[in-house]
């Protein structure tokens, strides 16, 4: 682990310190060798968080872009089960950074434990073929909106391991292919069981989870809802047209004052084409 309690404070591992585990509260000792990243280890073997994994530089680089008070947060469910989240933002989102392979049953268990507040960030460079498969699969998709880059994916997921493994998540999954590329957000399956994906810059992702807003004044939740609404409108064009027509009618309605003048009544009794400018 990166952090442990030292005299009541969350502190990174340093030689000479003694700490207490954030999760199980057992004694921790620092490991500060030249090969692995500095970390805390339990002083003696114990059953702590069985979801916890050895961290890489990739994990640490992601954690370090968030405030230390948001890193490695013990999350406890109503039934008493607890786990340590990689990052828990001030908006309540849980960010899990996944580098190693994950068994389907554990992925499902984590999805169920954290619910709709879980956001995965997956290392797309872990396996050699993942990025090339992803790029080929992306080219076969269909962009659904001219103004927003949202792509509907083919239903044949066997050709891309990343999509096959992560397509059943109940929340968004962001694929990381390195600093020079945007993150690619895989949305949960739509109401019509289709998959959609779109790019988001790494900096925007970080800023939004650190309580910044988009240029349109949206937070992360509002941005994701806007994109989900675009998907819903694409899949339900007739319903969307009805909503637009209703909104147009509503906007044309005129509030009549309590004591309208004759000129105003004359204006209302003419058709819109003949009213001219009032």
C-alpha positions in Angstrom: 0.0 0.0 0.0 1.1 3.6 -0.6 -0.3 4.9 2.7 -0.5 3.9 6.3 -1.5 5.7 9.5 1.4 7.2 11.4 0.5 9.0 14.5 -3.0 9.4 13.1 -1.9 10.8 9.8 -1.9 9.2 6.3 1.8 8.9 5.5 3.8 7.4 2.6 6.3 4.7 3.3 9.7 6.0 4.5 12.6 4.2 6.2 12.4 4.2 10.0 8.6 4.7 10.3 6.1 2.4 11.8 2.5 2.5 10.7 -0.9 1.0 11.0 -3.0 -0.4 8.1 -5.8 1.8 6.8 -7.9 -1.3 6.3 -7.3 -3.9 9.1 -5.5 -1.6 11.5 -2.6 -4.1 12.0 1.1 -3.0 12.2 2.8 -2.0 8.9 6.4 -1.6 8.0 7.9 0.4 5.2 9.5 -1.3 2.1 11.8 1.2 0.4 14.1 -0.9 -1.7 15.7 0.1 -5.1 13.5 -2.2 -7.3 9.9 -1.9 -6.3 8.0 1.3 -5.6 8.1 2.4 -2.0 5.2 0.8 -0.1 3.9 -0.4 3.2 3.6 -4.1 4.0 2.0 -5.9 6.9 4.5 -6.7 9.6 3.1 -10.3 9.7 1.0 -12.2 7.3 -2.7 -11.6 7.8 -6.0 -11.6 5.9 -6.5 -8.0 5.0 -8.3 -6.8 1.8 -8.2 -9.8 -0.6 -8.9 -7.5 -3.6 -5.7 -5.6 -3.0 -2.9 -6.1 -5.5 0.8 -5.2 -5.8 1.1 -1.8 -7.3 3.1 -0.7 -10.4 4.4 2.7 -11.4 1.3 3.0 -13.6 -0.9 2.7 -10.5 1.1 5.2 -8.6 1.2 7.8 -11.4 -2.6 7.7 -11.5 -3.1 7.9 -7.8 -0.7 10.8 -7.5 -2.8 13.2 -9.6 -5.5 13.1 -6.9 -5.3 14.7 -3.4 -3.8 12.3 -0.8 -6.9 12.6 1.3 -8.8 10.9 -1.6 -6.3 8.0 -2.0 -6.7 4.5 -0.5 -10.0 5.0 1.2 -11.6 2.3 3.3 -15.1 1.8 2.0 -17.5 -0.2 4.2 -20.9 -1.6 3.1 -24.0 -1.8 5.2 -23.4 -5.5 5.8 -20.0 -4.9 7.2 -17.9 -5.9 4.2 -15.1 -3.4 3.5 -12.5 -2.8 0.9 -9.8 -0.2 0.2 -10.6 1.9 -2.9 -7.7 3.2 -5.0 -9.3 6.6 -5.0 -12.6 7.9 -3.7 -13.4 11.4 -4.9 -15.1 14.2 -3.0 -18.1 13.6 -5.3 -18.3 10.0 -4.0 -17.0 8.2 -7.1 -14.7 5.2 -6.6 -11.8 5.0 -9.1 -10.2 1.6 -9.5 -7.0 1.4 -11.6 -6.6 -2.0 -13.1 -3.3 -3.2 -14.6 -3.3 -6.9 -14.1 -5.8 -9.4 -15.4 -8.9 -9.8 -13.3 -11.1 -12.8 -13.0 -14.7 -12.2 -14.2 -16.2 -13.2 -10.8 -14.0 -10.6 -9.0 -14.9 -7.9 -11.5 -18.6 -8.6 -10.9 -18.1 -8.6 -7.2 -16.4 -5.2 -7.3 -19.1 -3.8 -9.5 -21.8 -5.0 -7.1 -19.9 -3.8 -4.0 -19.3 -0.2 -5.2 -22.5 0.1 -7.3 -23.0 2.8 -9.9 -20.3 5.0 -8.3 -17.5 2.7 -9.5 -15.4 3.9 -12.4 -12.7 1.6 -13.9 -9.5 2.9 -15.4 -7.8 0.0 -17.3 -4.2 -0.2 -18.6 -4.7 -0.7 -22.3 -1.0 -1.4 -22.8 -0.7 -4.4 -20.4 -1.0 -6.9 -23.3 0.8 -6.4 -26.6 -2.3 -7.0 -28.9 -4.8 -5.0 -27.0 -4.2 -1.6 -28.6 -4.1 -3.0 -32.2 -7.3 -4.9 -31.6 -8.9 -1.9 -30.1 -7.9 0.4 -33.1 -9.2 -2.1 -35.6 -12.5 -2.6 -33.7 -12.9 1.2 -33.4 -12.6 1.7 -37.2 -15.6 -0.7 -37.7 -17.8 1.4 -35.4 -20.3 4.1 -36.4 -20.2 7.7 -35.2 -23.7 8.6 -34.0 -23.4 12.3 -33.6 -21.6 14.9 -35.8 -21.0 17.3 -32.9 -19.9 14.7 -30.3 -17.5 11.8 -31.0 -19.6 8.9 -29.8 -19.1 5.6 -31.6 -21.5 2.7 -31.6 -19.5 -0.5 -31.6 -20.0 -3.7 -33.5 -21.7 -6.5 -31.6 -19.0 -9.0 -32.4 -16.8 -8.5 -29.3 -14.7 -11.6 -29.7 -12.3 -9.7 -32.0 -11.3 -7.4 -29.1 -10.3 -8.7 -25.7 -10.8 -5.4 -23.9 -14.4 -5.0 -25.0 -15.1 -8.7 -24.4 -13.8 -8.5 -20.8 -15.2 -5.2 -19.8 -18.5 -4.9 -21.6 -20.7 -6.1 -18.7 -19.7 -3.4 -16.3 -22.6 -1.3 -14.8 -20.5 1.9 -14.9 -18.1 3.5 -17.3 -14.7 1.9 -18.1 -11.8 4.2 -19.3 -9.0 2.6 -21.3 -5.6 4.2 -20.9 -3.2 3.8 -23.9 -0.5 6.1 -22.8 0.0 9.8 -22.2 -0.1 10.8 -25.9 -3.6 9.4 -26.3 -7.0 10.4 -24.8 -8.8 8.0 -22.5 -11.5 6.1 -24.2 -14.7 5.7 -22.2 -16.8 2.5 -22.7 -20.3 3.2 -21.6 -22.5 0.6 -19.9 -24.7 -1.3 -22.3 -27.6 0.8 -23.5 -31.3 -0.1 -23.1 -31.0 -1.9 -26.5 -27.9 -3.8 -25.4 -25.5 -1.8 -27.6 -22.1 -0.6 -26.7 -20.8 3.0 -27.2 -17.4 4.5 -26.7 -16.0 8.1 -26.8 -12.7 9.9 -26.1 -12.0 12.1 -23.1 -8.7 13.9 -22.5 -6.8 12.6 -19.5 -6.5 16.1 -18.1 -10.3 16.6 -18.3 -10.9 13.3 -16.5 -8.5 14.3 -13.7 -9.8 17.9 -13.5 -13.5 16.8 -13.4 -12.8 14.3 -10.5 -10.9 17.0 -8.7 -14.1 19.2 -8.7 -13.4 21.3 -11.8 -16.2 21.9 -14.4 -16.3 21.6 -18.2 -16.4 24.7 -20.4 -20.2 24.3 -20.3 -20.2 24.4 -16.5 -20.9 20.7 -16.1 -19.4 18.4 -13.5 -18.5 14.8 -14.2 -22.0 13.4 -13.4 -23.7 16.0 -15.7 -21.3 15.4 -18.5 -21.9 11.6 -18.4 -25.7 12.2 -18.3 -25.4 14.5 -21.4 -23.5 11.8 -23.3 -26.0 9.1 -22.2 -28.9 11.3 -23.4 -27.2 11.5 -26.8 -27.1 7.7 -26.9 -30.8 7.5 -25.8 -31.8 10.1 -28.5 -29.9 8.1 -31.2 -31.6 4.9 -30.2 -35.1 6.5 -29.9 -35.3 9.1 -32.7 -39.1 9.2 -32.8 -39.3 9.9 -29.1 -36.7 12.6 -29.3 -38.6 14.3 -32.2 -41.8 14.3 -30.1 -39.9 15.9 -27.2 -38.4 18.6 -29.5 -41.8 19.3 -31.0 -43.4 19.6 -27.6 -40.6 21.9 -26.4 -41.2 24.1 -29.5 -44.9 24.3 -28.8 -44.2 25.2 -25.2 -41.8 27.9 -26.1 -44.5 29.5 -28.5 -47.1 29.7 -25.7 -47.8 33.3 -24.7 -48.7 34.4 -21.2 -51.8 36.7 -21.4 -51.7 39.7 -19.0 -54.7 40.2 -16.6 -55.9 43.4 -18.5 -54.8 43.0 -22.1 -55.1 46.0 -24.4 -57.2 45.9 -27.6 -54.0 46.0 -29.6 -52.7 42.9 -27.7 -55.9 41.0 -28.3 -55.9 41.9 -32.0 -52.3 40.6 -32.1 -53.2 37.3 -30.5 -56.2 36.7 -32.9 -54.0 36.8 -36.0 -52.1 33.7 -37.1 -48.4 33.6 -36.4 -47.6 34.3 -40.1 -49.7 37.5 -40.1 -48.7 38.9 -36.7 -45.5 40.5 -37.8 -43.5 42.3 -35.1 -45.3 43.3 -31.9 
